[in-house]
Amino acid sequence: MEFEKALENVLQNLGFNHWLYFLAISSVQIFGNPHITAMAFLGKTPGFSCNTDKEKKLDPCKSQCDKYVFEKNYTSISTEWNLVCDESYKVPLAQEILMFGFLLGVVVLGSGSDKMGRLRTLMICLYIQVIAQASMLFCTSYFQFALSRFLLGFTAGGSSLTSYVIIMENILSHHRALAGTVGQIAFALGNVTFSLMAFYIRDWRMLSLAIAVTNVPFLFLSCFIPESPRWLMSEGRISEAEDALYRVGKMSNPTFNRQMVSITETKEEGPKANSGTFDAFRTPEIRRRLLALMFAWFTCSFVYYGLTMNATSQGSNMYVSFALSGLVEVPAHLICTVALNRIGRKRCLFLAFFTGGLSCLFVDFTSSTSGLFSPLSLSLVGKMGIAMAFNGIYLFSLELFPTVIRNGAMGLCSMAARVGGIAAPLLSNYGEDITFVGFGVTGVISGLLMLMLPETLGLPLPETIDDVECWKNSKKSRTSSKITVSVS
C-alpha cells in the first residue's frame, strides 16, 4: 500500500485549488443529471382532446380522431409525434432504452477505463453526450430520438462512474465520505437546475439544446485535471504517474515541485497479471463481496426510483415537485457523511437500508392517514434511508475492490442498479401493497448483507486482487508486482 503513504505526504493539507478540482468533477453530476432525467419533461404529455370534440367532453382515446389538439403550456415528444393513446407506450420506452444503454455503458466503459484510463474514458463520454443531446434539435422521427437516448444512456453510465472513481482515487481515506457526498448532493441539485431550465424553456427541442450547451464547459476538463496517478501506477507507467502525482500535489501546495516526487518499480517473482472485470468472480473473497454489493446496488435503484417515479405528476406544480424530489435528498446525504466517518461504512449502510426497508414495510400496516405514521411520512423516511444507502454504497464498494478491477467491478454493481431501476415500474403494476412489500424486503435483506462485509473505514485502498484475497491472512505470499514510492 505504498501509494497511500505517498498520497498522504502529497496531500498533507487539501488546498483551495484541490477542492476546486473536486467541485469541477462533481459538477459533471449537476449538469449530467438532465441526461438521465430529461424524460420527466421531454416526455410529459399535456392535456389533449380530439379536434372534432369542440366541447372537450369525450375521451379522445375512444373517439374517432384524425388529429389531437394539445394544450399550449409546453411541448414534448408526445405533442411532436402524437404519442398518446395507443402510441403512449413509446414515451416510457424511450426511458427504458436510455436505462438499457446505461446498463451496457457501466459494464463496457467501466471495464474499458480499467484498460485505457479514467480521464480518457470520461472525456470520450462527455463529448458523445454533448453531440447526442444536441442532435435532438434535428430529430425528425421517434427512432432518431430513441437512438440519441441510447447513446446518452451508454455514455452517462461511463461518465458518472468514472468521474466518481477519479475523485476517490486521488483523495485520502478520511476525506472520501465527504467527497462522495458532494457528488451525491450535486446529482440531487441537478433536479433543481433542470426544473429551472424546464420552467423557462417550454419547447422540448430548445430544452434539449440548453442541456447540451450547459455541458460544453466540461469538454475542457482534461486541460485542468490529471489522469489518476493511482491507475497509472497500477499500469506500470511510472513517468506519467510521477507527472500526475506532481499535478495533484501542486493543487494542494503551490510550493510543491517535480523533484519532490520519485517513483521506482521493483518486481518480485512472478509476471504481472492482466486483470479484467470478470476476474472479480474468479476468487472467493472478491466474488463474495461483489455478489452482496450487486444485490445492494439493485435495491438502491429499485427502491429509490420506485419511490420517486413520476415526481412531475405529484402536487399542483410539476416543476416545484420535481425540484423538491431532489432537495429532500440533501439532508439525507449530509447525515450519511457524518455517519460514515463516525460509526463506519457497514454500520451506516446497515442502518440506512434497514430504516428504509422497515419504513416501506410499515406502509402496508399503518391505519393512520396523517401524522408521523401516515403512509406519506413513512414513504419519506424510506426515501431518506435509501438516499443515504445510495450515497454510502458508492464509497463502500470502491473501498472493497482492488485498483486493477475497481472500475470494472463498480460497473457490474452499477449494472445491477440499472436492472433495479427498470424493475421498479414493473412491480408497480401489481398494486401498492405488493410494491411496498417488495421495497421493504429487499431493503432489509440488503441491510443484513452489509453486516457480512469487512469494515473499510480508515483503511488504504487495495491495489491488487491478492491484497483482497490475503485480507484474512496477511502472511500469505504475494506474487503480484509491487510499487515503491518515495516523496522527498
N, C-alpha and C positions, 0 to 999 in steps of 0.2 A: 504493500500500500504506500510505496514511496511517493507517488504523485500527490496524495492527500497532504503529506507533510510539506511538499514543495508549494502547493497551492496555499497552504496556511501561512507560509512565510511571505508569499507574494501578496496575499490579501489580508495582511495584518489588520488593516483598517479599511473598510469599504469607503471609497471616496465618492464625491458628488457625481463625478463622471461615470463611475461604475453603476450607480443607481439609475442614471440616465440610460445606460446600456440596458438594464433590466426593463425599465419603463418602455423603451423603444420596441423591444421584442414583445413585451406584454401587450402593447398597443395593437399588435397584429391580431390579437383576440378581439379587441373592441370593434375594429372595422372589418374583421373577418367574420364576426357573428352574423351579419346580414346574408352572407353567402349561404349559411345553413338555414336561417330562419326566414328568409325572404318570402316564402310562400304564405306566411301569415298575412301579408298584404298583397303580394303579386297574384295570389290565388283567391283572394277574398271575393265573394260574389255579392254584389249589391242587390237591392230589391229589384225584381223584374216582373213584367207582365207580358201577355200576348198582345200583339199590335192590333188584333181585332176586338180585344176586350176594352172598350173605351171606359167602362166604369171600374175596371180592375177588380172585379168580384170573383172571377173564375180562377181555378187552379191552372196556371199556364202550362204545367206539365201534363195536364189531362185534356187540354184543348187542342184543336187543330190550328197550329200556329205555323206560319211561314216566316215569321220574324219575331224576335224578342225585343222588348223595349226595356232598357236598364235605367235605373236612377243615375243621376249625373254626379253623385258625390265624389266618385273616384273611378278609375278604370283599372282593369286587371286582365289576366289572360282569360278569365271567364267571359268578360264583356268583349274581348278581342275575337275569340273563336267560338262564342256561344256554348261554353262548357257548362251547361245546365241540363237538368232533367236526365235524359238517357246518356248524355255526354259528361255529366258531372264527375264521374269516376276518374276522369283524366286529371283533375286538379290534385287530389291526394296522390295519384300515381306519379306525378312529377316529383313530389317529395320523396316517395319511395325509391324512385330512380336515383335521386341525389344520395339517399342513405345507402343504397346499394353501391354507388360509386365510392362513398366514404368508406364503406366496409372494405372494398378492394384496395383503396388508397392506403389505409393504415397498414395493410399487410405488405403490399408491393413496395410502397415508398418507405415504410418503416424498416423493412429489411434492406432496401436499397441504400438508405442513409448509413447503415452499418458498413456498407461497402464503398460508397462514393463520397461520404462525408455529410455532416449535418447541414452545414451552411449551403453547400451546393444544392442539396435536395430542397431546402427551404426556398432558395431563390428561384429555382425552376417552378416550384408550386405557385409562388406569388405571381410570376409572370403569366402563367397559364390562367390563373384566376382572374386577373385583370382583363385579359383578352376574352375569356369566355363570358365574363359578366358584361363587358361592353358589347359583345356580339348580339346580346338580346335586343339591342336597339334596332337590329336589322332582321330579326326573325320574322319570317312570313308564314310560318306554319308551326303547329304544335310539335311536330317531330324535331324541328330545329331547336325549339325552346328546350325540349326534353334532353337533347344531346348536350346543350350548353349546361344544363343542370347536372348531368352525369359528370362532365369534366370538372365542374365546380366541386362536386362531392368528392371525386377522386383526389383532387389536389388539396382540398380542405383537410382531408384525412391526413395527408402528409405534412402540411404546414402546421397544423395545430399540434400534432405530436412532436415534430422536430423542433419547433420553437421552444416548447417546454423542456425538451431534453437539452438543448443548447444552454439554457439558463441553469439548469440543475447540475450540469457537468462542469460549470465554471463558478461554483459558489461553495462555500464551506457548509458542513452538515448542519450547524446550528442556525444557518440563515435560510435553509431550504424551505422550511414550513412557511416563512413569511413570503419568500419569493413565489412559492406555489400559490399562495393565497392571492397575491397581486394579480397573477394570471387568471385565476378563477373570478375574482371581482371584475377584472377587465372584461371578461366574456359576459358577465351579468349586466354590466353597464352598457354593453353593446345593444341590449334590448332597448335601453333608454335612448341612445343616439339614433338607432334605427326608427324608433317611434317618432322622434322629432323629424327625421328625414321624410318619413311617410306622411306625416301630418301636413308638411308644407309642400310636398311634391306628390300630387294626387294621380299623375299619369304614370302607369307602370313601366313604360319604356324609359322615361326620364328618370324614374326612381332607380332603375337598373343601371343606368349610366352614372348616376350620382354615387352608387355603391362602388362602381369601378374607379371613379375619379378619387374617392377618399382613400383608396388602396394604392394609388400610384406612388406616393412618397416612400412606401416600403420597398419599392423596386431598387432603392439605393442603399439598402441596409448593409450589403456586403462591402460598401466603401468605408463603413464605420465600425463594424464588428468583426472579430476574427473567427476562424474556424475553431471548433472545440479542441483545445490542446490535449485534453484527455483522450479524445478519439484519435488524434494524430499520433500520440504516443503508443496507443494500443496497436496502431498500424505500423509502427517502427519508423515513422517519418520524422526523424529526430530534429533535423534542421528547421523544418516547418513548425514543429512543436515548440521549439525554442522561440521562434518569432511570435507565435500565437501567445505563448505564456508571457512574453515580454509586453505584448499589447494589452493583455489582461492586467498585468502589474502596473502598467503606465496609467490605466484608468483610475486605479486606487491611489497611486503615489506618483506625482509628476516628476519626482527626482529619480524614479526607477530607471535604470539604464540597461542596455542589452548585455553588457558584460556580467551583470549580476545573475544571469541565468546560464547554467551549464548542465547539459544533459548527456549522459553516456549510457549506452546499452550494453549489458553483458548477458550473454546467453549461456544457460546451463544446458545440460544434456537433454536431447530431445528436440525435434523440429517444432516450429511454431504451428499450432493447429489453426486451420481456417474454420471459423465457427459461423454457421448460418442460423437463420431464425428457428428452424425446426430441430436444431441441436438442443433446444430447450426441453424437448421431450425425451432426449436420449439418456439423461442422467436422472436418478431418482429424486434428489433434493430439489433440483430446479423444476422437474416435472410436477412435484407436489405443490410447490409454490405457484406455478403457472396455472394449474387447474383450479386451485382455490381462488386465485385472483381473477381468472376469466369469469367465474361464476359471480364474483362480487361486482365486476365491471358490468356484467349483464344486468344485475339487479339495479345498479345505479341508474343506468339509462332506462331500464324498464319502468321503474317507479317514478323517476324524475320526469320523463316525457309523458308518462301516464297521468301524473298529477297536474301537469302544466299544459296539456293538449288543449288546443282551441282557446288560448287565452284571449284572443280578439273577439270571441263570442260571449265573453263574460262581461257583466257590467253594462253601463249605458254608453260608455265611450271606449271603443276598441283600442284607441291609441293610448289612453291612460291605463287601461287594463294590461296591455302588453308591456308597458313600461314598468308597472308595479310588479309584474311577474319576474322581472329581473332585480328590482330593488329589494324585494323580500329576501333575496339570497345573500345580500351584503352582510347583515348581522350574523348569519349562519357561518359565513366564511371567516369572519373576524373571531368568532368564538372558537372555531376549529383551529385557527392559527395558534391561539394560546394553549389549547388543549393538546395539540400535537407535541408541543415542546415541554409541557408541564407533566402530563401523565403518560406520554409515549404514543407512538403511532397506532399500535394494535389495540390498546385500550380505548383510545379516542374513536377509532373506527368501529369497534365493538359497540360502544355506547350510541354512536350515530346510527348505525344500521338497526340496532335493537330498538332504539327510540322511534325511528321512522317506521319500522315494521310493526311494532305494537300499536302505534297510533293508527295505522291503516286497518289493523285487525279490529280495533275498538270501534271503528266507524260503523261496522255492521251490528254492533251490540248496544249502541247508545240509543236511548229513547228521548234524550234531551234535544230540543230544537234550537236552543240558544245557550250561551254561556261557554264555560271552559270545555265542557264535554260535548259540545254540539259537533255534528259531522264537519262543519266548516272549520272549527277550531282544531279538531283532531287532524284534519287534512293539512292545515297549515303547519302544525307541529311535525307531521310526517314529511312535509316539503322541506322544512328546515333541517330535519335529520338527514334526509337523503342528499341535500345540498352539501352538508358537512362531509358526508361519506364520499361524495363525488370529488370534493376538494382533497381530502386526505388520501384517497385511493391512488391518485396520480403519484404523490410523493412516496407512499409506501411501496408501490410497485417498482418505481425507479430505483429505490434503495435495495430492493431484494434481488434484482437482476444484475449480472456482471456486464461490464462495458462492452465486451465482444459481441453480445447478443441483445443488449439493452433495448435498442430502438426496435429491433425485430420482435422481441418478446412484448414490448409495450404495444406494438402494432397488433399482435394477436389479442391482447386484452381489449384494446380499443375496438377490434373487430367484434368481439363478444358483446361490447356495449352497443354497437350498431344493430346487432341482432335483437337486443333488448328494446331498442328504440322502435324497431319495426313490429315487435311482438305486442307492444303496449296497446295500440289501437285495435289489434285483432282480438285481444281479450275483452275489450270493452263491448264487443258485440254480444257477450253472454250475460250482460247485466251488471249493475253497480255492485251488488253483493259479492259475486264471484270475483269481480275485478279487484276489490279491496282485499279480499282474502288472498288473492294471488300476490298483490303487492306486499301484504303483511308477512306471508310465509317466506317469500324469497328474501325479504329484509332480515328476518330473524335468523334464517339459515346462514346468510352471509355474515352476520354478526358473530355467530358461533365459529365459522371458518376462520375469522380473523384471529381468534384465540389460539389456533393451531400453528400460526406462523411466528417466526422469531421477531423479537423487537429490534429495531434498527436505529433508534434514537441515539445520536452522538457517535455512531459508527461510520467509518470511511466506506465509500462505495466499493463494492467488489469489482476487481478488474477482469478476472478470468473465470471460466467455469470451475476450475479447481478451487478457486477461492470460496465458492459457494459449497461445493461438494465436501470440502475439508472443514466446513464450518464447525462441525461437532468434534473434529479431531485435528487440532492444529499441528500435530506432529506428522501427519501424513505427507509424504514427499510429493513435491510438485515437479512436473516436467515442462511446464509452460515457460515461455520467455519472460524473464524479469527485467524491469527497467529501473535504473538507479538515477535519481535526480538530486542535484545539489544546487542550492541557491546561496551564493556567497554575498 
